[in-house]
């Protein structure tokens, strides 16, 4: 009773959960302990954050909160007599993993649970068992609220699936322009710049324009959005996402992804027949699932099915639970935390990171990365499941970790990664890199191990003059030249045999499949081969010309991530995956891809990306009117131009604001790069005095035609973009060395497209290959290097 009486003294420090409160009762904020762990989970009765016994004192010391609901749950296999006879195994009906209707769902009917809950008073861990009718009413209400509430992770999971439901647009009766535009199935380019990715087709006038610019300066140039601002044409479809089952359609005035019931009709207007390949009554999902079953040979090879693999346990061999199509995330983070830079940044520094965390560590990226690193590398969660038995049960592997907080945090605000749909591991890798970069400014950045400098050499064919451009990248994407196959005759014979089987409607044996064998050297050669650029504006001849473009590496990173571009669109707009075998060697020499920069005898093209702008038109009547008032003629002309010929009143206002400028009476300089004259040193100095670099100040002034006041405003509305330009840092910008590499990891995809299937990864550890297949971690007997999608090479 004494402990119950003590609870009265702490009533003011607890809260009763309300509808909008998040209750973290599934997982510790700093570890992967949960109610089924040995010591259970401690849920703060004020903040509703969950902590393991190891970390709950950290929260107590920081907040002084003493009362915690101690959740302890024991999972047990039901006695055989209570388990119903095994029903026929259901065929999956959803392109999902780890969710109802999908692949790999654990049968919860096999288990029963024993709950042992209590209230703990810190710092002495005095516990009051539950239920207890003697508890103060407020304490009972708090306990009941926590126990009955949906957990934070469950709410996130529901939101992730609900997020897939798109509203039907109000623009189903969209008026489309009869302008004769027809859109080809590939080879698109933004009509206002040279972007060839992230392109959107406006469904009103057929304009093809690039999408939004991301915070780090990548993505598009906002031309699709600017087109809407000018025209108010509301609907656009993302090129590259169109399938017989639909596409990504965005409504600008509804500010959301939408469903367009008339999409097929709207696309047909521009010559796109999205339903041309839809020749059965089955849905696209059903067709994909059936096709995935037909690709069983690929699944079995990549997962090394049929082999009795030796499971591994301990530090660095921790599996990850599939949270519902999260295998792409599992594979990427397993590879990241096999690299020393990420181990040191997060796992080895976890204690410091945890101690510096705020009152809500669930929202802190570095905290959740440190938690993930510790969970994967410590070995604490890499133990054989206590419920695993012999035979099939033994194949369930370890419990592993369930990174729900991490998945939710990384996906927050992202249209795709916030859902439970399958995703592209390459896109997720780059998304995660962007977030790490953003959270590593002014600190050690583990992504530096991947970062390298790309050199693009563009030569005007007519003048022979060249331009060198450089950019940063973290991944080397290689095309797959099918024409370089080493077994063309065998593949041709297989295709004929396959066609014969299809005509006779007979299944083909998996061991009869013949894939084109492509040397990796051919992929590298295709990457570095000259590319012809049509409609290139040559500043040397002041006209459009043809150019030759080659791409090389100006630096070699410590770790090189290589992507094989297996996913493409066929000529009939059907997304497909190239089913090829690439001959990949364990060691790679890229020395021949080293960029050399401007060479002796080469002449650089003059600056500029387009023709000089026409001389501005000046309303001479307004200029004369202002001159008659006694103002300098040059200043008057400048005022009329700066106010875009809006009349004498606007020009007069501009004169009154700028007549004190030292260059007011100087002639207006027009022309040069983009029609903007060189920024003045005093203007640069003024902006640099605010803490920005010279490059950032120059960019702001160029964007605002050297107007200092507007440049300052521009800076504060483009902070994310400018922060990515932080070039004036101490130390080298890139790690560089020789071009010789050794294969240390690869990620493989099974399935027909990135929107379905499954990912696993293989990592070279302690001189042997290890397969990480969600919760299963084992010694790999035959690593399928030739079928991988992403490769990680370490520089020798």
Secondary structure by P-SEA (a helix, b strand, c coil): caaaaaaaaaccccccccccccccccccccccccccccbbbbbcccccbbbccccaaaaaaaccccccbbbbbbbbccccccccccccccccccccccccccccccccccbbbbbbbbbbccccccccccccccccaaaaaaaaaaaacccaaaaaaaaaaaaaccccccccbbbbbccccccccccccccccccccccccccccbbbbbcccccccccccaaaaaaaaaccccbbbbcccccccccccccccccccccccaaaaaaaaacccccccccccccaaaaaaaaaaaaaaaaaaaaccccbbbbbbcccbbbbcccccaaaaaaaaaaaaacaaaaaacccaaaaaaaaccccccccaaaaaaaaaaaaccccccccccccccccccccccccccaaaaaaaaacccccccccccccaaaaaaaaaaaaaaaaccccccccccbbbbbbbbbccccccbbbbbbbbcbbbbbbcccccccaaaaaaaaaaaaaaaaacbbbbccccccbbbbaaaaaaaaacbbbbcccccccccbbbbbbbbbbbcccccbbbbbccccccccccbbbbcbbbbbcccccccccccccccccccccccccccccccccccaaaaaaaaaaacccaaaaaaaaaaaccccaaaaaaaaaacccccccccccccccccccccccaaaaaaaaaacccaaaaaaaaaaacccaaaaaaaaaacaaaaaaaccccccccccccccbbbbccbbbbccccccccbbbbbbbcccbbbbbcccbbbbbcccccccccbbbbbcc
